[in-house]
Every structure is written in C-alpha cells, then in structure tokens.
Amino acid sequence: MIVVPIYILIILLFGVFKRVDCFDTFIDGAKIGIKNAFSLFPTIIGIVFAVNVFTGSGIIEILASIIKHPTIVPEIFIQAFLRPISANSSLIMMNEIYTLYGVSSKTSEISSLIQGCSDTTIYVITIYFGSISIKKSYYTIYVGLLTDLITFILAIILGMTFL
C-alpha cells in the first residue's frame, strides 16, 4: 500500500529537481490519455461484439459434440477461443472449469496450461497497432493466431500425456 505514494513522491521530487511544472505536465498527459481512450473505444466495442456473436452462435458446442472426450470439454474450447481476445474472459472460463471439474482434474490442468502459455493476440494487435495507426497487420495476426492454435494443441497433448 505504501509503494504507490512513495512512487508518486519520487516522481514529484524528480519533477521539482528538473524544474518541471508537475501539475501542468500531469494535465497534458491526462488529455492525451483521454484522447487515446476515445480512439480505442470503437475497436474494443467491435471485439466485444465479435466475441458475443461467436459464443452465441453455437459453433463451440458443435465442435465439442464432434470431439467426445471426457477431458476435452466444451469449456476448454471456449477458453481457447477467448484467450487470444481477452485474458479476463479466459480467466473467468478457467475459474468455471475449476468449479465444474475440480482444481486437480486433467481438464483443469489443461485449462491452466492454456491460460499460462498463450497470449491475448487479437487484443494486443488491435490495441497496439490501432494506437499507432498500423493498418496492415495481416501477417502479424496470422502468425499470432497460428501460435495460439499450436499452443492449444500442445496444451492438450502435454496435459493428456504428462499431467
């Protein structure tokens, strides 16, 4: 709890030492931050809309009905789909898997591998590339999603083999 006030105090002392008007600099930074937040808002709304459309479409349940395995459950597919988009929604799905199947089950361990070994590819590309106005991100998205797919497959293989 004390770290944040100390950190702010160090920044203020550094500003005084460098003879910078700290309040005006803070206000300028806040204006830039608000401008960036408003420019990213449509992108975030698009991501939320796409996730809701996909999860509501029933594709995950169809895929899970094709792969009938006691360890590979529909929630694993939902988590694997959500992980490249949102770390928090993927974490919520992992918590639901823990609740449904127990913390020490193979399903939960595979879920932990997915959560820990993959990244929020679409979110990172959308936010970072959108903030600096890069329009051509095809290859970055392709490689990132391919990496997430390989991570998902390897998490299942490693989870079924070693855990």
KEKE-3310 file (N, C-alpha, C; in steps of 0.2 Angstrom, whole numbers, plus 5000, padded with zeros to 4 digits):
npx = (5004:5010:5019:5014:5011:5024:5031:5024:5028:5042:5042:5037:5047:5057:5052:5052:5066:5070:5065:5051:5035:5024:5010:5004:5010:5005:4991:4992:4996:4985:4975:4980:4979:4965:4961:4967:4960:4947:4949:4952:4940:4930:4936:4937:4924:4920:4927:4921:4908:4910:4915:4903:4894:4901:4902:4888:4883:4884:4894:4905:4899:4895:4907:4913:4904:4907:4920:4921:4926:4931:4939:4942:4932:4918:4920:4934:4936:4930:4937:4950:4946:4943:4954:4964:4958:4953:4960:4954:4941:4945:4951:4940:4933:4942:4941:4928:4929:4937:4928:4918:4925:4934:4949:4961:4959:4962:4957:4956:4970:4974:4967:4974:4986:4983:4979:4991:5001:4998:4994:4986:4982:4974:4969:4980:4986:4976:4974:4988:4992:4982:4983:4994:4991:4993:4988:4990:4990:4990:4999:5004:4993:4990:5002:5002:4989:4991:5001:4994:4985:4993:4998:4987:4984:4996:4995:4984:4990:5001:4995:4987:4997:5007:5002)
npy = (4994:5006:5008:5014:5028:5032:5030:5040:5051:5051:5054:5067:5073:5072:5079:5092:5093:5094:5105:5106:5109:5100:5098:5104:5096:5084:5086:5088:5075:5068:5073:5068:5054:5053:5056:5045:5035:5037:5035:5022:5016:5012:5001:4992:4990:4983:4971:4965:4964:4954:4943:4940:4937:4926:4916:4915:4909:4895:4887:4882:4872:4863:4859:4853:4843:4835:4831:4819:4818:4814:4822:4833:4846:4856:4869:4870:4873:4885:4893:4892:4899:4911:4916:4922:4934:4940:4941:4942:4937:4924:4920:4919:4909:4899:4898:4894:4881:4876:4876:4867:4855:4852:4857:4849:4841:4833:4841:4854:4856:4856:4867:4877:4876:4882:4894:4900:4898:4905:4920:4936:4938:4944:4955:4962:4965:4973:4984:4989:4991:4998:5010:5016:5018:5007:4999:4987:4973:4959:4948:4948:4945:4932:4924:4926:4920:4907:4903:4903:4893:4882:4882:4878:4865:4859:4861:4852:4840:4839:4840:4828:4819:4820:4825)
npz = (5000:5003:4993:4981:4985:4988:4976:4969:4976:4973:4959:4959:4966:4958:4947:4953:4955:4942:4938:4932:4929:4937:4939:4927:4918:4921:4918:4904:4901:4905:4896:4884:4886:4888:4875:4868:4874:4869:4855:4855:4859:4849:4843:4854:4857:4845:4847:4858:4853:4843:4850:4857:4847:4841:4852:4855:4844:4844:4838:4846:4854:4844:4839:4850:4852:4842:4845:4856:4871:4888:4895:4886:4886:4882:4888:4888:4874:4873:4882:4875:4863:4868:4874:4865:4863:4875:4891:4903:4901:4898:4909:4918:4912:4915:4928:4930:4924:4934:4945:4940:4937:4946:4954:4953:4942:4926:4916:4921:4923:4910:4906:4914:4908:4895:4899:4904:4895:4883:4873:4873:4859:4848:4855:4859:4847:4841:4850:4851:4838:4833:4841:4836:4823:4813:4799:4791:4796:4794:4793:4805:4813:4808:4811:4825:4829:4823:4832:4844:4841:4840:4853:4860:4855:4859:4873:4876:4872:4880:4892:4892:4892:4901:4913)
capx = (5000:5014:5023:5011:5013:5031:5032:5022:5033:5048:5041:5036:5053:5061:5050:5054:5073:5071:5061:5046:5028:5022:5003:5003:5013:5000:4985:4993:4996:4978:4972:4982:4976:4958:4960:4969:4955:4941:4951:4952:4934:4926:4939:4935:4917:4920:4930:4916:4903:4913:4915:4897:4891:4904:4900:4881:4882:4884:4899:4909:4895:4895:4914:4913:4900:4911:4926:4918:4931:4929:4944:4942:4925:4916:4923:4941:4936:4928:4943:4955:4944:4943:4961:4968:4954:4953:4963:4950:4936:4948:4952:4933:4931:4946:4938:4922:4932:4939:4922:4914:4928:4939:4956:4966:4957:4966:4953:4958:4977:4975:4965:4979:4992:4981:4980:4998:5006:4996:4994:4980:4985:4970:4968:4987:4987:4971:4976:4994:4993:4977:4985:4999:4988:4995:4983:4992:4993:4988:5004:5005:4988:4991:5007:4999:4984:4994:5005:4989:4982:4999:4999:4981:4985:5001:4992:4980:4994:5005:4991:4985:5002:5012:4999)
capy = (5000:5012:5009:5019:5035:5033:5031:5047:5056:5051:5057:5074:5076:5072:5085:5098:5094:5096:5112:5105:5111:5094:5098:5105:5090:5079:5088:5087:5068:5066:5075:5063:5048:5053:5056:5039:5030:5038:5032:5014:5013:5008:4994:4987:4988:4978:4965:4963:4961:4948:4938:4938:4934:4919:4912:4914:4905:4888:4883:4878:4866:4858:4856:4849:4836:4830:4828:4817:4815:4816:4828:4839:4848:4862:4875:4871:4876:4892:4896:4893:4904:4918:4918:4927:4940:4943:4937:4941:4932:4917:4918:4918:4902:4894:4898:4890:4874:4873:4875:4861:4848:4852:4860:4844:4836:4834:4846:4860:4857:4858:4874:4881:4877:4886:4901:4902:4898:4908:4927:4939:4940:4949:4961:4966:4968:4978:4990:4992:4993:5004:5016:5019:5018:5002:4996:4981:4968:4953:4943:4948:4941:4926:4921:4926:4915:4901:4901:4901:4886:4877:4882:4875:4858:4856:4860:4846:4834:4838:4838:4821:4814:4821:4828)
capz = (5000:5004:4987:4977:4987:4988:4969:4967:4979:4969:4953:4961:4968:4951:4943:4956:4954:4935:4937:4928:4932:4938:4938:4920:4914:4923:4915:4897:4900:4905:4890:4879:4888:4886:4868:4866:4876:4865:4849:4855:4861:4844:4842:4860:4856:4840:4849:4862:4849:4839:4855:4859:4841:4841:4858:4855:4838:4845:4835:4851:4856:4838:4839:4856:4851:4837:4849:4863:4876:4895:4897:4882:4887:4878:4891:4886:4868:4874:4884:4870:4859:4871:4876:4861:4863:4882:4896:4909:4900:4898:4916:4920:4910:4918:4935:4929:4924:4941:4949:4937:4936:4952:4953:4951:4936:4920:4912:4925:4922:4903:4906:4917:4903:4890:4902:4906:4889:4877:4874:4870:4852:4845:4859:4859:4840:4840:4854:4850:4831:4832:4844:4831:4816:4808:4795:4788:4802:4792:4794:4812:4816:4805:4815:4832:4829:4822:4838:4849:4839:4842:4860:4862:4853:4863:4880:4876:4871:4886:4898:4892:4892:4907:4920)
cpx = (5004:5018:5021:5013:5020:5033:5030:5026:5039:5048:5040:5043:5058:5059:5052:5062:5074:5068:5055:5039:5024:5014:5001:5005:5008:4994:4986:4993:4989:4974:4974:4979:4969:4957:4962:4963:4949:4943:4951:4945:4930:4929:4937:4928:4916:4922:4924:4910:4904:4913:4908:4893:4894:4901:4892:4879:4881:4889:4904:4906:4895:4902:4915:4909:4903:4917:4923:4923:4930:4933:4943:4934:4924:4920:4930:4941:4934:4934:4948:4953:4944:4950:4965:4964:4954:4956:4958:4944:4938:4949:4945:4931:4935:4943:4932:4924:4934:4933:4919:4918:4933:4946:4961:4965:4962:4963:4956:4966:4978:4972:4970:4985:4989:4981:4987:5003:5004:4995:4987:4981:4981:4969:4975:4988:4982:4973:4982:4995:4988:4979:4991:4997:4991:4989:4984:4995:4991:4993:5005:4999:4988:4996:5005:4994:4986:4997:5000:4986:4987:4999:4993:4982:4991:4999:4988:4985:4998:5001:4988:4991:5006:5008:4994)
cpy = (5006:5013:5014:5027:5037:5034:5038:5052:5057:5055:5065:5077:5077:5078:5091:5099:5096:5102:5111:5106:5104:5093:5099:5099:5084:5080:5086:5079:5065:5067:5070:5056:5047:5052:5049:5034:5031:5035:5025:5011:5009:5001:4989:4985:4982:4971:4961:4960:4955:4942:4935:4935:4926:4914:4910:4910:4898:4883:4879:4872:4861:4855:4851:4842:4832:4827:4826:4814:4818:4822:4834:4841:4854:4869:4876:4874:4883:4896:4897:4898:4911:4920:4923:4934:4944:4939:4937:4936:4925:4915:4916:4911:4897:4893:4893:4882:4872:4872:4868:4855:4847:4854:4855:4839:4838:4840:4853:4861:4859:4866:4879:4882:4882:4893:4904:4902:4901:4916:4930:4942:4946:4956:4965:4969:4974:4984:4993:4995:4999:5010:5020:5019:5013:4999:4989:4976:4961:4947:4942:4944:4934:4922:4920:4920:4908:4898:4899:4895:4881:4876:4878:4867:4855:4856:4854:4840:4833:4837:4831:4817:4814:4822:4822)
cpz = (5000:4997:4982:4979:4987:4981:4967:4969:4975:4963:4954:4962:4962:4947:4946:4955:4947:4933:4932:4932:4932:4936:4931:4916:4915:4919:4907:4896:4900:4899:4884:4880:4887:4879:4865:4868:4871:4858:4849:4857:4855:4843:4848:4859:4851:4842:4854:4858:4845:4844:4856:4853:4841:4846:4858:4849:4839:4842:4840:4853:4850:4838:4845:4856:4846:4841:4856:4867:4883:4897:4893:4882:4883:4881:4889:4879:4869:4877:4879:4864:4862:4873:4872:4861:4870:4887:4902:4907:4900:4905:4920:4918:4913:4925:4935:4928:4930:4945:4946:4938:4942:4950:4951:4946:4930:4916:4915:4923:4914:4902:4909:4911:4897:4893:4902:4900:4883:4879:4871:4864:4849:4849:4859:4852:4839:4844:4852:4843:4830:4835:4840:4824:4811:4805:4793:4793:4800:4794:4802:4816:4814:4810:4822:4833:4828:4828:4843:4847:4841:4849:4863:4861:4858:4871:4881:4876:4877:4892:4898:4893:4899:4914:4922)
residu = (MET:ILE:VAL:VAL:PRO:ILE:TYR:ILE:LEU:ILE:ILE:LEU:LEU:PHE:GLY:VAL:PHE:LYS:ARG:VAL:ASP:CYS:PHE:ASP:THR:PHE:ILE:ASP:GLY:ALA:LYS:ILE:GLY:ILE:LYS:ASN:ALA:PHE:SER:LEU:PHE:PRO:THR:ILE:ILE:GLY:ILE:VAL:PHE:ALA:VAL:ASN:VAL:PHE:THR:GLY:SER:GLY:ILE:ILE:GLU:ILE:LEU:ALA:SER:ILE:ILE:LYS:HIS:PRO:THR:ILE:VAL:PRO:GLU:ILE:PHE:ILE:GLN:ALA:PHE:LEU:ARG:PRO:ILE:SER:ALA:ASN:SER:SER:LEU:ILE:MET:MET:ASN:GLU:ILE:TYR:THR:LEU:TYR:GLY:VAL:SER:SER:LYS:THR:SER:GLU:ILE:SER:SER:LEU:ILE:GLN:GLY:CYS:SER:ASP:THR:THR:ILE:TYR:VAL:ILE:THR:ILE:TYR:PHE:GLY:SER:ILE:SER:ILE:LYS:LYS:SER:TYR:TYR:THR:ILE:TYR:VAL:GLY:LEU:LEU:THR:ASP:LEU:ILE:THR:PHE:ILE:LEU:ALA:ILE:ILE:LEU:GLY:MET:THR:PHE:LEU)
# end
